[in-house]
Each structure stands twice: as structure tokens, then as C-alpha cells.
Amino acid sequence: MARKSRKQPSTTGKARTHPRASAQAHIQSIVTSMNHAQWETAAAQALAMTRLFPSHPYAWTMLGIVYAQTGRLPESLPALQQAVALNPEDAGMHNNLGNAQRQLGRLAEAEVSCRKAVELSPGYADAHNNLANVLQELGRLPEAKAAYRQAIALNPEFAMAYGNLGRLYRAQGELADAESCLRRALKLNPADHELKSLYAQCISTMRFERIHPEIYALTAQALAEAWTRPSELSGLACHLITLNPDIGMLIRAAHTADPAATMALPPDDALLQALLVSVPVYDDDVERWLTRVRRQLLQHMAGAEEGTAAGRLAFLSALAQQCFINEYLFACSADELQIVSRLQAELAEAIAGGAAMPTPAQLLVVACYIPLASMAGAEALLAQAWPDEVRTVCSMQIAEPLQEGALKASIPSITSIDHGVSLEVQHQYEENPYPRWVRTPLALPPVALDTYLQQLFPHMDIAPVEHIQQPDILVAGCGTGQHPIQSAQLIRGGHVLAIDLSLASLAYAKRKTIEAGIANIEYAQADILKLGSMERSFDLIESCGVLHHLENPFDGWRQLVALLRPNGLMRLAFYSETARRHVVRARELLSSEGFASTPEDIRRARHYLKEVDRSDTLGCAVRSTDFYSLSACRDLLFHVQEHRMTLDVIEHFINEQGLTFLGFELDPPVARAYQARFPEDRALISFENWKQFEQENPDTFFGMYEFWLQKRA
């Protein structure tokens, strides 16, 4: 307990406290509030300090820093300017001011402030780092690199400078240098979630000629801990395990006609384990190998030769999880189905109490072919004393689906769903909630909405949003929850309403939200076309990959615009007519051959399209990550309703609705290529340029046109 200070006698008869000591106490209180993310308290404390100590530069510095941290950048600037005026020889004051000026887009002023900080204190590494940030945004990249290197030379343990330099290398496509810098930053600051996310995004598109042990281990860790969405790392993980000589040999052997060539199970491997339990395998060779391994394990089990499998429950458990995650997409022969049917009958008898329970290996092999929850009375398996490897599979395949079933009753309906196309789309996603995902990515430090947009579009003038401290966010078409969870974690103070047609998808989303401990998302069942009856409005509306599944996407888009407050923001994503040309071709082929959207036909359709692709390329239609799980493949190739857009149509509607185009969300290689092609368009917002760019690079928007808009007051 803190000791009470005694009053000291004075000639006035009042207690006196030394002003400097009192100011220091105020500063410490503010820092404590900031460290506990008590931003409103910190702001009130800092404002009170400026009134008590109006001539104290640190009072104004603390106020400016708190305002900047809470997204009140315009208010932070005068406070930091006052601090500099009170102490013009303090390098730290100039450094703080330059940082705020940069965040406000006042780059010329920011450069002056940062250079003054460097001039006053040449050994001040943080000032060199901030100067580099300004130079990078000014487009003076060689100077920025030099300034980052100078910061690192002054402080070799400066993780932030390594991270910033790595980010710059990545933006320029110099991935090897980026990876090296970011790996160094992670060693210095291994708990930094932002660094982990940036590292995972950097390596996700890299490919190697040989195994680099550190990168191999970090990829396994990134998948296991979900440094980014595991789907972004699946391709790299498949590539790396193929390079692993002990596993790659088995994968290559799966191409041979000799079944004995793949009899051996793979060695224990952290990356393979993390891959199988996190995300569908996005690689034909690895899929072929796992399909053969599964078949051999089943045949051994049928022949009462389960010794090999029983000794490797960890791998068998991971394989069962992989099959559940990809929704049993692996090819399955008639012989396998016959054996599975027998094992399934034996398991049903055991559940009913008429036979002994299967061994752990036997149960896991069955779980590699059918979801255990499909068995009548499967919940009885949860009460058995299984090894951890089996309990994990039972939790995924039985307990979690049961939880989703129970959660459905807690999700309200805010509109009716009775439109023909809406009902068809709803039916598809009730049968196949999309996408199935396992791990919630690491939460990054939340940021104010305007700060996030200014970072995303630094060359755009974004009008102030009224409720910027606590924005109301609508995610229209939330699917299985990845999107609203990301928004709820990212936007500081945000409250999210997430709606969808499919109750199965909403229950999946709610389960994952509870699992992640997120409290600021509200789920409801609704039809976008009927949201006009809802007496609510929003500061941000997000609808990505949804409106193009309506009968008329523009009717839905108009509904959403009407719900947007003045100066509200909108994030949308639509399929590109140009980029989806191969998907259109694939769908035409499947239709002409009579394939249906049943699980068996989807498996057969994949094999058929791969054969066609050997002579008549189907491009992204068979190389998309959506090709590697059942629900995603149905969404890709068998959707009941799909529209595709052109940039002309999107531009026309934006102008018709009086919206302001802020820009596309772009992968760094695309942004670099566009900037090289059209250097005069620094904001990357010219539709005429983008039309030409897409014509020259038709696969640019295969993912979708994903862009931001603002509704001007």
C-alpha cells in the first residue's frame, strides 16, 4: 500500500507540492491508463494536466499522444505543436509532431519535423525510423531504406525499424530481403502480433529450392498459431513439406502405380501436423498422397492389421481432421465405400450397446470417411475414455456440431425470407456453410476506423465519420463468421451486426465468436433485400462476395446505401466478368455433362475438370483455393445464382448513387504493377486506367473487385 505523504509546514499555512514532482505523477497516471487501454480516462487526465501545467511541454505531449492513439488526429496536432513551442530544442517533441503530421497526410511538414529531430539528436534511432516512414510515403524509397538502415545501425535491437524495412522490401517485391528483416524483428520481439501477421503474409507467396530450417519452423508456428488466415499459408506449407526429403519421397511415390510405394506413414512433423488440422490442403500432389494413405489405412484396418496406424494416432487424428475440414472431398473408390459401410455398421452397433467400442485407430479411420456426428447417438462417444488424439476429433466432429445446433435457437430473425432466389441461396448454404474454417487469426491491436482508412488510402481525402469512436458496423452476408470477427477485432470501439440468410452459417459463426471470446458482434438472420424495414443506420457497411448472389445485385446495393449514415463508409466485393472467364467455361462444361451439386458429383466433377485442363486450360477454375473443399467447390462451380461485374457497370452505379470511390484493396504485386504502368495516378483510383490494366492483365481481380466507398454528406 502506498504511504501517505505528510503535510509540510509553510508560511501560508497550506501544504505545497513541488510542481515538477506533481507533473511527473500526472504523467505516470496517464501512462498507466494508456497501458491498460483506458483511453477515455487517459484523455481526461491529459487534458486536466494541460490546465494544471499549461507551460509544461510534457503535458501537451501526453495530450497529443493520447489523442493520436484514440484516432483524434486533428486534435492531437495543436497539442504537439504547443509542446514543440514550449521546448523547441527537444528532439522527442519534434519526433512526436512529425509522426502525427505524417498520419494526417501532411508529409512535407512531417519531413521538416523529423529532420529537425535528427538534427537535434543525430543518434536518436526512433527519429531516423520516423523520417524513413515519411520518406516512404513520399515515394522516396531509396532514401527511406537508408534512413531505416541508419536507425538499425544506431540501435541493432530496434525491432520496429527491422519490421518497417521488411514491410518496405515486401512492398517492392524484394521478398527474400523482406523475410530476413521480418525474421530478425520477430527474434527481437517474438510477442508482437503485428510482426507475426506481416511475416506470415510475406512468406505466404514465397517458394524455395531447398529447406531453410528456420523458415520451415516459423511456417509451422504461423499455421499452428494462425498468424494470418491459415488459408493464406496452405500453399506454402504444401510446398515446404514436398521439399522435406522424408515426406517428399512419399508424396512423389504416390504418382507410381505400386501401392507398396506409399505403405509407410510420414515421420512426425510439426508443419505437416499444423497443415492437416488447420486448413484444406491446396495441392494436387499432396492431396493424391493423402488420399492413397487413407485408402491403405482403411484396407489395413479391414484386414485387422492396424498396428501401424495404432502406433501413429497423432497422424491418423490429423488426417481425420483434414478430411472433416475439406468435407470429405478426397476421391473414394467403391471398394472403400464397402469397407466403410461395414465399419460404420459395427460402430452403430457399439454405440447402441450391442458390441464393444472400436479401438482408437478404428474410430479415427471411420472419421476419415464420414463425420462422426452423422451416426445416430454419436454423442455417446463423447463420454468414452479416449486418448487425446481421439478426443480432439470427437470434439470437432460431434461436440462442435451439437453446439451449433443448440445455438440456432438463440439467433433472431429480423426479416422474412421468401424471395425465390433468396430461398435457393439459403438452401445451398444451409447444406454447405461456407467456408469451413478452424482457427481465428491472431488479433492485431485495434485501430480507429479513420486511421485504418488513412493507412489504406493515404492519398485520399476521407471525410470525418460522425461516430468514429464507436462506429456501428453492418456485415451484410457474414457467412461463417470470418469477416465480422475480423472487423470486430480490427476497428476500435466498433459494434457489429452480422446478418446472413443461412441459420447453419450463422450458428457456425456464433460458435467461433464465442470460442474467440468476442463480445461486440450481434448475429441475426435476414434478407438484404428487406433491410429497408430495419430502423437502424450504420457508419460502415461491409458486403464482400454477397450481392452478386442476389437476383438483382443493384437492388441490394441500393438497400445498403440507404442504411448508410452521412459520410458513412462501404466495403464491397464483386466477381469480375473478365477474371471469372475460366470459371464460366468450367461451369458450362459441367452443365453440358450433367453434373449436379451433390457431394459425389462434385468429387467426380473435380476429376473431370483436371483431365480437361490437361489440354484445354481452365486456369483459375481448377487452381483456386476454392477447388479444395466441398462447400467451396460448390460455391465456385455450382452456385445457384451468380452475377459478374465489369468496371464500367461498377463505376456507373457509384456515380449514380453519389458515392466517392476511395480505392481497391490490392495485393502488393498488383499495386506495384499498376503504379509502374500509371505512375501519375498516385491514389490508384482512375477507373479508366484500371479498365486498361485489367484488359492487359485479365487475372488481376480473380479474387474479386474489393473496394471502399464513402457516402458524402
N, C-alpha and C positions, 0 to 999 in steps of 0.2 A: 504494500500500500504506500502511496506517495506521502511523504511527510509534509505537514502544513508549515508554511513559512511564517515566522514571527514578524509582527509589525515592528518596524524600527522607529524610534522616536525622531521627530523632526520639529523644526521651529514653528511650523504651521499647525502642528498637532494632527496631521494626516499622514497616512502611510505613503511612501513613494517607492516606485519600482523603476529600475534603470530602463530607459526606453529601448536600448539595444536588446537587453535580455527579454523584454516583453515582446518585441518584434520577432525574435528568434522562436519564442514559444508559439506565436501565432503561425509562423512558417511551419513549425513541426506539426501543429494541429492540422494544417491544410494538407501537408504531405501524408499524414496518417489517414485522413479522409479519402484522399486520392488512392492510396494503396488498397483501401477497402472498397473502391469503386463507388464511394458515396459522393457522387458528383454534385448534387444539389447542395449538400452540406458544405463541400469544398468551395463551391462558388460563393455561397453566403459568407463563409469565413474569409475568403479572399477579398470580397467587396468590403466587408467590415474593416479589414486590415488597412485598406487604402484610405478609409475615412479616419482611422486612428493615427495612421502614419503616412500622411499624404506626400511627404518628402522622402520616403524610404523607397529606393528603387526596387527592392525585392518585393514590396507589397504589390506594386504594379506588375512585376514579372510573374508572381504567382497568379494574379488575376488573369493575366493574358494566357498563361499556360492552361489554367482550368477551362477558360472559355474555348481555347483551341481544342482541348481534349473532348469537350462536350458538343463540338460541332458549331459553336458560336464564333466562327472565324472572323466575321466582320467586326464583332465586338472585341475580339482579342487584340486586333491590330492597334487601336489607340492606346490600350493599356501597355503594350510592349513598346510603343513609341515613347510613351511617358517615361518608362523605365530607362530607355536609352538617353532621353533628355536629362534625366537626373544623374546618370552615371555614364557619360559618353566614352569613358576610357575602359569600360568593362567589355571584354571580348564576348563573354557569355550573353550579355544583353543584346549585342548586335547579332549574335548567332540565333537567339530565340526569335528576334524580329525577322531575320531573313527567312527562317523556317515558316513563319506564319505568312509572310508575303508570298512565298512560293506556293503554299497551299491555296492562296487566294488567286493565283494566276498572275500576280504582279512580279513577273520574273526579272525584269530589268532592275527594279528596286531591290529584289531579293539578292541579286548578284552583288550589288553595291554593299548591302549589309553584310553578306557572308565574306566578301573580300576585306571589309573593314575588320571583321573578327579575326581573320587570318593575319592581317597586318599588325593588329594589336598583340596577337599571341601566335607567332608562327608555328609553335609546337602543339597547338590546340587541334588534336586529331578530329574531334567532333565537328569543328568549323570546316575543315577540309572535306569531310564527308557531306555536310550540308551544301557546301559550294558545289560539290560534284552532282548532288541531286538537282540543283538549279541548272547547271550546265547541261545535264542530260535532258531536262525538259526544254531547254532552249535549242536542243538538237546539235549541240557541240560535243559530240560523243568522244572524240579523241581527248579533248580537254577534261571531260568528265572522268574517263578512265584514269588519266594521270592524277587527278585530284583524289580519286578513291585509293589509288596505289600509294599516294603520299600519306593519306590517313592511316593506311595499314603499316607503312614504314615507320610512322610515328608511334603507332600502337599495334604491334603484331598480334595482340589478343583482341582486336576490335572486331567482334563477330558481325556487328551491323554493317560495317564497311565491306567485309567479305561478302555478306549477303547482297548488298546493293550492287557490288561489282558483278556478282554472279547473275543477278537479275538483268543487268545491262548486257552482259555477254549473251544471255539467253535471248533477249530481245533482238540481238543482232545475228542470231543463228549460230553463234560460236559455242556449241553445246558442251564440248569437251572442257573448255576453259570454265564455262558456267558450272558444270558439275563439280570441277575441282574446287572452285571458290565456295560453292554452297556446302560441299562436304566439309571443308575446313571450318566454315561458320557453324555447322552442326556440332563439330567436335568441341568448339568453344562454348556453344550454348545449346546443349542437347535437349533442353526442355522447351525450346521455342517452337510453338505450333506453326507460326507463320513460316519459319525456315523449313520445317518439315514438309509443309504443303508445297512450298516453292521447289524444294529439292525433288519431291515426287513428280511434280509437273514437268520439271526439267528432264528427268531421266525417262519419262514415260514414252517419249518418241525416239530415244537413243537405241542404237543397235551396235553390237560389239563383235570383234573377230575372235576374242578369247575371254575366258572368265577373269574378271577382276574381283578378288575375294571381298574387298570392302563394299563394292557396288552390289555384289550378289547378296551380301548380308543385309545391307541397307534396304534393298528391294524387298527382301523377306520381311524386314521390320516394318517397312512402309505399308505393305499389304496387311500384315497382322494387326497393325495399329490404325489402319485406314488414314494415312497422312493426307490422302485425297480420295476421291471415289475409287474403290478398287477396280472398277471397270476401266479406268484410265491406265492401270498397271498390268492388266491381264496379258496384253500382247507382249510387253517386255518380259514378264515372268516366264511365259512360254518360250520366248527366245532364249532366255538365260538357262533354263533347265535343259533345253536342247543342246546348249554348249557344254553343259556339265557332262563329262565323259561317262560317268557311271549311269546317268539317266538317258543321255542322248543315244547311247548304244541301244538301249531297249526301245526307244522311240523309233529309231531307224529300222530296227528289226521287225517292227510291226508292218513294214512295207513288204516283207518277204511272205512267201506262200507257206513257210514252215511254221506251224503253230508252236512247235517246241522252242522256236527262237525267242519267244517272249514269255516263257514259263516263269522266269524269275521276277519277283516283285522288286520295286525300286528300293534303294537304301533310304534310311531315314534322312530327310532333307527338309530344312525349315522353309525354304522357298516353295517347294512343291506342296508341302502341307498347307502353307498360308494361301496359296493359289486355290487349291481344291475346296477349301472351306469358306472362301470369301466371294468368289465371282465365277461366272461361267468361263470355261476355257475357250479363248478366242483364237484357236489354231487348229487347222485340219489334221496335221500330223500328230499333235498331242491328243486330239480327240480320237483319232483312229487307234492309237496305242491304248488309251484308257478303255475304249470300247472292247478291245481284244482282251485286256487284262480282266475286265469284268466278266466276260464270257468264260474265260478259263477258270476264274474263281468259282463261278456258278457250277461249271462242269465238275470241278473237284469236289464241291460240296455235295452234288448229286451222287457222286461216287464214294461218299464217305471218306474222302481224302482231304480233310480240312486242316491238316496240320500246318501247312504253310500259312494259310490265312489266319488261323488261331494265334500264330506267333507274331502276326503283324496287324493287330487290331487297330492301331493308330492309322495305318494307311487305309484299311478297309472302312473305318469310320469316316475318314476324309473323302473317300470315293463315294460313300453313301450320301454324304452332304453335298458333294458336287452334283450327283445325279438329281437330288431334290432341287438344288438351286437352278439347274438348267431344265427342270421339269421333265426329266426322263427323255431327253432329246436323242440320246445315243441310239444308233441303229440296233435293232433287236431281231434275231432270227426266229423262225418258227420253233426250232428245237429249244431255244432258250425259253420261249413263252411256255412251252410244255412243262419244262422243269420248274419254272417259276410258279406255274399254276399248282403243281403238286406241293411245292414248299409252302405256298400260300394256304392251301387246304390244311396242311399239317399245323401251320401256325394258328389258323382259325380254331382248330380242334383244341390246341393248347390253351388259347385264350378262353375258350368255353369251359375249360377244366377237364376235358376228356383225354388229355395227353400231357406228357412232360413238356415244359417250356424248352424252346430251342437253345442251343448253345449261343454265346455271344456272336461268334463268327457266322452261324447260320442266320441269325436275326439280321445282322448287318448286310449279308448278301441279299436277303429279301428286300431290305431297304434300299439297295442299289437298283431295284427294278420297279418297285411300287412304293408310293408314300404310305407309311405305316398307318396314318390316320384313316386311310380308305378301308381298313379292316374293321368290321363290326366289333365293338367293345375294346378297341385298341387302347383306351385309357387304362385298362388293366395292366398293360405293360409298364406303365409309369411307376407302379407300386413294387415292381420286382427289384431285386438287389443286383443290378448290372454293374459291370466295370464302367469307369468314367467315359470311355470311348463310346459305349452303347448309350449311356445316359444322355450324352450330348446329342446323338442322333434322335433319340426318343423325344427330347425337348424340342428339337427343330421340327420333327415330322408329326408329333402328336400334341404336345403341350401348347405350342405356339398357335397352331390352327384352332385348337379349342378356345384359347384366349380370344382370338379374332372373332370366333363365333359368338362369344359372350359379349364382346364389345359392340357388336352391331346394334344391339338394343339401346345403347347409350348415345347413338348418333342421331340427331334430329333431322327432320326433313323440312326445308324452308320453301320449296316449290314442289308442285306436282311434276311428274314425268310421264307425259302421254303423247308426245310427238313421235311419229313413225320412226324417223332416223335416230332420234334420241334413244328410243327404246331398243333399237337394233345395236347401237353402240354400247348402251348399258349392258345388254345381254352378253356382248363379247367380253367386256371387262369383268362381269360377274364370273364368267367361266375362266378367264385368264387375266387376273390382275397383273398390271404391267407398270414398271418392271419389278421382278423379284430382286430384292437386294438384301444384303446381310448386315453390313457394317456402316454405321453412321460416321462420316469423316470427322476428324478432329475439329473441334470448334475453334475458329480464329477469334481474336479479340474483336468484339462488335464495334462498328463504326457508325457515326451519324449518316443518315441517308444522303444528305447533300455532300458530305465529304467523300462518300463512296462514289457518287456520280462524278464529282470533280476529278477524282483519281482516274476514273474510267474514261472520261471525256474532257481532258484538260484544256482543250481549245474551244469549248462550248460555253456560252453564257447561259447558265441554268438559273431560272427564276426561283426565288425563295419559296419553299413549301411551308404552308401555314403551320402544320402540326409536326414540324421536323423533329422535335424532341421525342414525341410518342406517335409515330405515324400509324395510321390504320392501313393494313395491307390485305388485299384480296388476292388469293391464288385461285384462279378460275380454271378448274380442271387439274386437281392436285395429284391424281393417280395414287400411287402407293406411298407418297409422303416425302420423297427425297427433296422435292422442290420447296414445300413450305418449311421443312425443317431447316434447310439451308438459309432461307430468308429470315426465319425466326432467330437463328443464331447470329446472322451477319449484321442485321440492321438494329442498331441500339435503340431500345425503348419501343420497338415495334410490337403491335398486336396483329396476329394473322388470323383471318378467316379463310379456311381452305375448303373448297366445295368440289364435289365430283358427282357424276351420275351413278357410279358403282359403289354399292354398300360394301362389297368384298374388298375393293381397293381402299376405301375409307377405313375399314377395320384394320387392314394391314398397316396403313399409315398411322393410325392411332396407337396401335401396339408399339410400333417403332418409336413414336414420340414419347410414350410412357417409358420405354426402355432407355431412351436418351435423357430422361429427366427434364424435358422441356415443358414449360407451363404456359407459354404465350401463344399457343395455337388452338383455335376452335374449329372443329370439323362439322360439316353439315352436308346432307345430300341435297342437290339442287340441279336444275337445268339452266345453263347460261341464258338460254333464250327467254326465260321467265324471271330473270333477276330484276326486271323493272318494277316488280311488285314489292321488292325489298326496300324498306325505308332506311337505307344506310348509304353512306358515301365513303370514299377512300382516298388516301393520299398516294398510294401506289397500288396498281393492279398488274398482276403478272398472269399471263396465259400463254404458256410455251408448248407448242405441239398439240394444241387442243382445238382451236377454232376451225382448222381445216378439216376436222371430222364432223362439223355441223352440215346440215343440208345447205345452208347459205352462210358461209363464214362472216359475211359483212353484216348480217343481221345480229349475230353475236357480238361482233366488234362494236357496233353502234350501242348495244346494250351496255357494254363495259365503259365506253366513253361517257355515257350518260351518268354512270356511277362515280366518275372521277371528279374530285374537287378541283376548283381553280388552281392552276399551277401544279396539279397532280401529275404523277409520273406513270408511265405504262411500259411494261416489258413484254414483248410478244415474240413468237417464233412460228414461222410458216415453212412448209415444204416448198422447195424451188422446182419449178417445171423443168428447168434445164438440168439441174443436178440429179433429179429423180428419173431421168430418161431410162436408165438401165432397170430400175425397179418397175417402171411401166412395162417395159419389154418382158421382164420376168413374169409379171402378173398376167400378161396376155398369153404367154406360153403355158402357164399353169392352168388358166381358164380353158384354153383350147384342148388340153389333155384331160380335163375333167377332175382335177384335184380339188378336194374340199378342205375345209379348215379344221378337220378332225386331227387329233394327235398323230394317228398312224399316217394320214395323208401328208401332214406337214413333214414327218420324217422322210417319207418317200419323195416328196417334192424337193427337199434339200439335195438328196442324192441325184435326182433327175437334173436339177439346175447345175450341179457341179459337172455333170457329164456334158451338158450343153456348153458350159463355159470353156471346155477344152478347145472348142473350135469356133465358138461364136461368143466373144467375151460379153459377160454380163456385169462387168465392172463392180461397182459398189454393192449391187444387189446380192452378191454372194461373198462380199468382203466386209460388209458392215458388221459391227459387233452385234447387231440385232439378229444376225443369222445363227447365233449360237445359244439361244434358249427358246423354248417352245412358245411362250407368250410373246416374246419379242419378235420371233419369226412370223407368228400370226399377224402381229401388228404391222410388220414390214411388208408381207406378201399377200395377206388375206384379209385386210381390214375391210369392214362392211361399208365404210364411207371415207373417201379421201379426195381432197382438192389439192391442187398445186398452184402456186402463185408465180407471177412474174414481177420484176421490179417496177415495171410500168404500172401495173394494177395497184401495187402497194403504194407507190408514190401518189397516184391519183387519189386514193382513198384518204391518205394522210392530209393532202391539201384540201380535199373536200370537207374534212372534219375540223380544219383549222388547227391541226396538231403540229408541233415542232419536232423534226427528226433530230435526235441527239447523236445517233451513230449505231453501228453494228458492234456486237461483241465478237471479237476476232481472235483467232489463234495467232501468236506472234509471227509465224512464217507468212501468213496471209497479209497481215498488216505491213510487214516489210516489203512484200512483193508489190502491194498496192502503192505504197509510198515511193518505191523506186519507179513505178510506172507513171504516177501522177504526183510528183513532188510539190506541186503548187497547192494541192488540197491537203493542208496540214491537219484539218479536222476529220478527214476521211468521210465526208458526208455528201459528196456530189453523186446524185443518182445517175446522171449521165455517164460519169466515169465508171461507176460500178456496173452499169449495163455493159459497157465496153469490156471491162475487166472480166466479167462473168462469161461473156462471149468468147474471150481469149482463153479463159481457164474454167471450163464448164463444170468441173467438180468442186469449185470453191465452196459452195453452200450445200454440200451433200448433207451435212448435219442438219441444217435449216438456215433460213434467214432469221437471225436472232438480233433484235434491235430494241432501242429505247426511244420513247416519245415523251413530250411534255404538253399538257393542255394549258395553254396560256390563259391567264385571267382576262 
